[in-house]
Amino acid sequence: MDYVSALVPPVVMAVFFIGLVVTIVKSQGGPNKAKEDAAVDAALSRADAAQQSPRTEGA
């Protein structure tokens, strides 16, 4: 019975990992893809604008 207790943790972790990968793959695309892409594009444009703006504080 020692072999059963030695095999259970890796098998359980493998099942959860496979479930995680399947969930991630299924959540890619679909109806929320455009909304997620728009949110990322907005965040990137804000970061670019903040980086390119001249710093005049303390001058």
Protein Blocks (a to p, Z undefined) as FASTA:
>chain_A
ZZmmmmmmmmmmmmmmmmmmmmmmmmgghjllmmmmmmmmmmmmmmmmmmmpccfehZZ
